[in-house]
Amino acid sequence: MASTLLRGTLSAFSRAAIVHTTSKVNLLAPVACRTIRNASTYSAATNSQEDMLAYREKPDSLSYFTGNYKYNDLLIELNAMYKLHNKPQQQTSTAVLPSDLASEVEPSNQVYTWKLRDKMSEFLGIPLTTSQWRKIVTQLNMLASLPKPLPAQVETELSKYTRFDSAQQTQVKRKELDDMGRSFAVGRRKESSARCYVVEGDGKIMVNGQELGAYFNRLVDREEVTWPFECTSTLGKFNAWIVVEGGGSTGQAQAIKLGLGKALLVHDPELKPTLRKAGCVTRDPRVVERKKEGQKGARAKYTWVKR
């Protein structure tokens, strides 16, 4: 009986000890987890601090952290190049250069035409707004305005942004006199078209095989035809043979005037300022406006009726 009681007491005591130990373990578990978490956080902070102090390679561009660093670098580079070569001209000696040397140092009058915004954006590989494109063009114009001849570095830089290669530019062929000494030109006005042949002579003008006075009855039309000769003081020095078709008398007379003015330029290109001022080499683009559907004419409307 006593042994049975002792055995029960020992089992109860062992169960109480196990429960007490388990409760202590349960109480210590959050502390252990918190300690482990704090340790891992400290190690991560230590590693991040070490990464911050680690050496990093610096960007090549000073504008790397701007919104469009390639564009800003380009402006800085062009401005620096302009400041480098924009030096005050030193006074040169007044000694006369030989003719062959003088021809070599003669400045060129090359006119630069820059790439448009889309083409320049494609060339640079960056998106450009209109204002950004204008700033680039302003810098390029400043470089192009440097004293001639331009340095080789500037010429090379400007050639990248030109719209086309000037060396490949096709030159306009200048009209020349034919074997019979005649010049040919075409003039147009409204629906009229005039083919004009001009040759040195005594001032005779033939229109569609007729004399000028016989073809044009109105004085104002005859004055239109002879105006290119009168404004250049060449009336009576050239003969003209004209084939004109289409339109009315006014349109034909003004078409002949344009054709004769252009034909005179082939004989003497120095007459261009005079003829241009007199309006003999500029095409008049005005034509009759077409009638509109649902209207009485080009602008006129039908009378509005309520009922």
JOTARA-V687921 format. One record per residue. N is the residue number from 0. SS is DSSP state (hx for helix, st for strand, lp for the rest). Layout:
n={N	N}
ss={SS	SS}
This chain:
n={0	1	2	3	4	5	6	7	8	9	10	11	12	13	14	15	16	17	18	19	20	21	22	23	24	25	26	27	28	29	30	31	32	33	34	35	36	37	38	39	40	41	42	43	44	45	46	47	48	49	50	51	52	53	54	55	56	57	58	59	60	61	62	63	64	65	66	67	68	69	70	71	72	73	74	75	76	77	78	79	80	81	82	83	84	85	86	87	88	89	90	91	92	93	94	95	96	97	98	99	100	101	102	103	104	105	106	107	108	109	110	111	112	113	114	115	116	117	118	119	120	121	122	123	124	125	126	127	128	129	130	131	132	133	134	135	136	137	138	139	140	141	142	143	144	145	146	147	148	149	150	151	152	153	154	155	156	157	158	159	160	161	162	163	164	165	166	167	168	169	170	171	172	173	174	175	176	177	178	179	180	181	182	183	184	185	186	187	188	189	190	191	192	193	194	195	196	197	198	199	200	201	202	203	204	205	206	207	208	209	210	211	212	213	214	215	216	217	218	219	220	221	222	223	224	225	226	227	228	229	230	231	232	233	234	235	236	237	238	239	240	241	242	243	244	245	246	247	248	249	250	251	252	253	254	255	256	257	258	259	260	261	262	263	264	265	266	267	268	269	270	271	272	273	274	275	276	277	278	279	280	281	282	283	284	285	286	287	288	289	290	291	292	293	294	295	296	297	298	299	300	301	302	303	304	305	306}
ss={lp	hx	hx	hx	hx	hx	hx	hx	hx	hx	hx	hx	hx	hx	hx	hx	hx	hx	hx	hx	hx	hx	hx	hx	hx	hx	hx	hx	hx	hx	hx	hx	hx	hx	hx	hx	hx	hx	hx	hx	hx	hx	hx	hx	hx	hx	hx	hx	hx	hx	hx	hx	hx	lp	lp	lp	lp	lp	lp	lp	lp	lp	lp	lp	lp	lp	lp	lp	hx	hx	hx	hx	hx	hx	hx	hx	hx	hx	hx	hx	hx	hx	hx	hx	hx	lp	lp	lp	lp	lp	lp	lp	lp	lp	lp	lp	lp	lp	hx	hx	hx	hx	hx	hx	lp	lp	lp	lp	lp	lp	lp	lp	lp	st	lp	lp	hx	hx	hx	hx	hx	hx	hx	hx	lp	lp	lp	lp	lp	hx	hx	hx	hx	hx	hx	hx	hx	hx	hx	hx	hx	hx	hx	hx	lp	lp	lp	lp	lp	lp	lp	hx	hx	hx	hx	hx	hx	hx	hx	hx	hx	st	lp	lp	lp	hx	hx	hx	lp	lp	lp	lp	lp	lp	lp	lp	lp	lp	lp	lp	lp	lp	st	st	st	st	st	st	st	lp	lp	st	st	st	st	st	st	st	st	st	lp	lp	lp	lp	st	st	st	lp	lp	st	st	hx	hx	hx	hx	lp	lp	lp	hx	hx	hx	hx	hx	hx	hx	hx	hx	hx	hx	hx	hx	lp	lp	lp	lp	lp	lp	st	st	st	st	st	st	st	st	lp	lp	lp	hx	hx	hx	hx	hx	hx	hx	hx	hx	hx	hx	hx	hx	hx	hx	hx	hx	hx	hx	lp	hx	hx	hx	hx	hx	hx	hx	hx	hx	lp	lp	lp	lp	lp	lp	lp	lp	lp	lp	lp	lp	lp	lp	lp	lp	lp	lp	lp	lp	lp	lp	lp	lp	lp	lp	lp	lp	lp	lp}
